[in-house]
Amino acid sequence: MSGKSARIFRKTRVAAAFVWAIAWFCNLCIVPMLSAQEWDESNKTKHVRIRIASDRQWLGRETANDLERCWEFIDAVTGRKLPSRVLVVIHWQDALTAADVERGTITIGMNDPASSADVQGFLLHAAARELGRMALISLSGGSAAKEENRFLLEGMSEMLAHDFSNTVKRLAAAWTICHYLDKIQPLDLQKLSSRSELAGSTHDLRSASPGITFLTFCRELFGSERTLKLFESLARKNLDETLTAIFKTPVATLETQWLARVRSHNPADVTITTAEEAPALDRITFEPDPGKPGAPLGARLFTRDGTNDLAAAGVFIVDETSGRVLQGRQAVASGRRTTQFEIPIEPARQDGRYRLRVVAVDEGGNVRNWEAFYSIAR
């Protein structure tokens, strides 16, 4: 190595060491100071400790007792399967909601439009659902968290949350969602056991609907206690074996009866909250207008929702001419969230005016049916 190269090497080592020392000092001294300023953990009960941003400490104080009652309810229903101490971490810049059984921690992401309408209600429901998830995973020896059983875990944790808050009526909307999901792609237990999207981080009424309807059907036939034992049995058997052992009924028979209920469901208008909070339709626009035979027709829905909990995936369009059912996807127009569809138009479609039925289901369990018309011209 030349003298000049050696000098450059030594300077580089000194600079790197200096940078490392500064980083070490910041991590040792400054980061804990920032963390201490950002987080508050002063709100504790017998079984629940809350970690929340210091400037939101009031929310932890006002919900601590409710979270304790929720812990007691979920723990009792699931046969004492919750950790004796649970840490509830509340994030404001994140939408992730999750339960960590090993660490005894649940994380609530408040970065959701629905949280702005009822911050305490949103927090309590999310916490109840994650406590339920934690207890069910423990009850099943971890088997409920496997992908093939996740639709049951999603469904029962949502059901337990509504049992706690005495809002079970809202779960009826799950039948409407499943009614249309089945028309888009027929439901069956085998497909639900392999649906990877149910293993994601989204926990809500829509994703839980197949599990909610199947487990509600089982509750009505066999009772709550036997339905909950389903999860305990998953620790030792696969899903088919568990269903047969617990309910003493062939799986094919259970599936047929459940799907018959789903397919016979009448998706009528339902108001669970208030008329002001339920979804309302402002307008629908089409592009192009009129549409052309053999070309897709774009439809965009502009809706209002007092509780900010109507997601695009909770909106369905039924083209009454073709019978095709489509599920919405979120889009933005002029800075406003909208629901967008792409409606296939057959090449043989004749010129004329055609009717659509629009069905919207929000997280509060409100269901709305609307009518719209589009035109086709060659």
N, C-alpha and C positions, 0 to 999 in steps of 0.2 A: 504494500500500500504506500503511495507517495506521501510526502509530508503534507501537501495541500489536502489530499483526500483524508488523511488521518485527522487533520484539524477540523474539517467539515464533519467527520464522523463524531468527534468528541463534542462539538457544538450541538449536533443533533441529539445526542444522548442527554446532554445537559438540559436542552429545551424540553425534551420528552419527559424527563424527570420532573422538571418544574411544572409542566402541565398536569402530570399525574398527581403531584403534591397539592396543587390547587383544587383539583377534582376531589381528592381525598378529604381535604379540609371542608369543602362545601358539603360533601355527603355526610361528614361527621357532625358538623356544627349547624349549617344553614338549613339543610333539608328537614331535620327534626323540628327546628323552630317553625318552618313553614307548615309542617304537618300539624304541629300543636295548635297553630293559629287556624288552620283550615277545618280541623275535625273536632267534633264535640262528642264525648262519650259519657256525659254526666247523667243521662237518663237510663236508669236501670230498674228492673223489677226482679222478682224472685227467679224468673227463668229467661228473661229477655234483656239483652244489652243493645242499645242503639248507637250506631256510629253515623253521624250526620254532619254536614257542613255547619260550621259554627254560626254562620249568619242565618241558618234555618233551624237552630236549636229549639225554637218554639214548637215546631212540628213534632219533634221527638218527645217533647214534654207533653203535648196534648194527645199523642197517640200511644204512649207507653202502656197505660192501663188496658187499652183495647187490645194491644198486641199480647199482653199477658193473658187476657181472657181467651184470645185466639189460640195461644199455645196450650192452655188448659183444655180447650174444646178438642183440638186436633189430637192431642196426646191421649185423651180419654177415649175418643172414638176408635183410634187405631191400636188400642191395647198397650199404651205406654211405650211408644216407639220413638218418641222425640228425645234428643239429647236434653239433659237436665238444664243446660245453659245454651242459649242460641244467640249468636251475634247477628243483628240485622244491620246491614250496611246499605245506606241510602245514597245513591249517586244522582246528581242533577244534570250532568253532561252526557249521560249514557242511557241507552234504552234497554240494555241487557238486564234480564231478570233470571236468576238461577239459584239453585240450592246445592250446597256442598255438604254432603252428609258427614264425611270424615272430619271436616273442620268445624262442623256445627254452625255453619254460616249460611245465611241467605242474603242475596244481593238484589236490591230493588232499583231498577233504572227508571227515573222519573222523566226522562226526556221523551215523552209521549204526548201527543196532542190532547188525549183524554185526561191527563193529569191536571191540566189547567182549569178544567171545569169543576173538578171536585178533588182537590189535592189529598185530603185526608181519606176520602172514600177510595180513591185510586190506590193509595199506599196500603190501606188495610186489606183490600181485596187481593192485591198482588202478594202481600205478606202471607195471608191465609192460604193462598194457592201454593206458595213455595213451602210453607210449613207442611201442608198436606203432601206435597211431592216428597219432601224429606222423610216423612213418616212412612209413606208407602214404599219407598226404596228400602228403608230399613226393615219394614215388615216382610218384604219379599226377598231379603238377603241380597239385595242389589239387582235381582232379576227384572224388576219392573223398569229399570233404566235401560235394559237391552232394547235394541232397535225393534225387535219383533213384538215387544210388549208396550212400546211407547204410546201407542194410541189409547191403551187402557189407562196408563199413568196420566196422560194429558186429561182424559175424560174424568177420572175419579178425583184428581186434585182440584179440578174446576168445580166439581160437584160438592166436595167438602168445603170449599171456600164459600159457596152459596148456601150450604147448610148452616155454616157459622153465622152468616149475615142475615139469615132468614129471607133470602131473595131467590128461592128455588124456582119461582114462576118464570124467572128470566131464562132458565134452561130450556124452556119450551121452544125457544127460537132455534135451538140446535136441530130440531126436526125439520124446520124449513130449510136450513142450510144443507142438511144431508139429502133432503128431497131433491135439490137441484144439483148437488155434487154427484148424486147417483145418476142423474140424467146426462151429465157431462161424461162421466166414466163410471160404469156400474160398480157399486161398492161390494166388497166381500171381505171376509176376515183374512184370507190369505194375502190379498193385496194390501190391506191395512197393516199387516205385519211386516211388509217390506217397503213401506212408503218412507223413503229417507227424509223427506221434508218434515216429517213429524219428529225427527230427531234434532231439529234446529233449535234456535234460541227463542222463537216466537211462541209465547204462551198466551192464548186468548180463546174466546168462545168459538171462533171459526175453526181454528186448528184442532180444538178439543171436541168438536161436534160429533164425529163418528164414535168416539169413545163414550161421550155423554149419552147418546141415544142407545147404544148397545147396552151399557151398564144400567141405564134407567129401565130399559126393557127387562133386564135380569132382576133388578130390584123389585119391579112390580110382580114378577112371577115367583121369585124365590125369597124375597125379603132382603133387607139391608145387611144383616149379619152374614148371611151366606155369600152375598155378593162381595163383601169386603174380604172374606176368607179366600176368595179367588187369588188375592195378592200373596197371602201367606203360602198358598199351595205352589205359586210360581217359583218359590225357592227350591222346589224338589222336582217339578215336572214342567214340560213344555206347555204351550197354551192349549193345544187340543186336549192333551191329557188332563190338564187342570179343569177345563170347562166340563169335561165328561165326569170327572171325579166329584166336583163340587155340586153340579146341578143334576147329575144322574140323567142326562138327556144327550142324545147324539148331537155333535157339533153342527152337522148339516141341518138338523131340525131347528136348533136355536137360530142359526143364520137365516133360514128361510122365513121364520116367523118375524124376526127383527126387520128384515128387508121388506116384508109385506107391510109392516107398520110405516116404514119410511116412505114407501111408494104410494101408500094410500093417504098420506098426510095432505091436508088442505091448507095451503099457505095463505090464510086470510090475514087481514090487517089486525095487528095487536098493538095496544099501547100499554106498556109496563110502567114507564116513568110518567111523563106528562106529554101532552100534545105539543107543547113548545119545545121540549127536549128531543122528541122523536124526529127522524129524518124528514125533510121536506124537499121536494123537487122544484128547482127554479126553472130550468129549461134543458132541452136536449138539442144539440146541433149535429148535423150530418155533413160528411165530406167524402165524395162530392154530393151535391144536392141539385138535381136528382142523381141517384145512383145508376150504375150501368150493369146490365146483365153480364155475368161472368167475371165481374171485378169486385173486390172487397169494398164494403161500405163502412167508413169510419163513423162511430157514434161517440159523442162526448157528453157526459152528464154533469151538470152543475147543481149541486145539492147544498142544503143547509142542515146543520145538525147542532142542536143546542149543547150537547155534551161532548162534541168533538170525538166521538168514538165510532163513527161510521167509516170503516175502511173500504177501499176499493174491492177487496176480496169478498166483502159481504154484500156486494151488489151483483145481481144476475139479470140478464136479458133473455127473454124467450121470444124467438121469432115465430109467430103463430102460423106463418105459412109453411115454413120448413120444419117446424118443431124443434129446431136447434136451440140449445141452451148455452150461453156464454157467461163466463165469470169475469168481472171487471179487473182492470189493472190501473194503478195510480199514474196520473200524469199531471202536468202543471200547465195552465193557460192563463196568461196575463197575471202571473204571480199568485194564482189561486189554484188550490188542489182540486183536481177533477177526476172523474172515473171514465176510463176510455175502453171502447170495445172495437173489434174489427169483425164485421158481420159478413160472412161469405154469401154471395149472391150467385145463384146457379145461372149458367149460360142460357137456359131455356126459360128463365123468369120473364113473364110478360110485363109490358108497361102497365103501371097502375099505382095505387096507393095501398100500402101494407101496414099491418098493425104489429106493434111490439108490446110485450108486457115486461115491465121493469119491477123487480122485487129487491128491496133493500132491507138488510137486517143489521142493526147496530149491536154493540157489545152490551147495551142495557137490556136487550131482549125485545126491543121494538121492531115490528115488521110492517113494512109499507109496500103496497102494490100501486103502480102507476101505469098509465096507458100512453103510448106515443105512436106516431105514424111516420113512415118514410115513403118516398116516391122513387119509382124506377122508370127511366125513359131511355130509349135507344137513341 
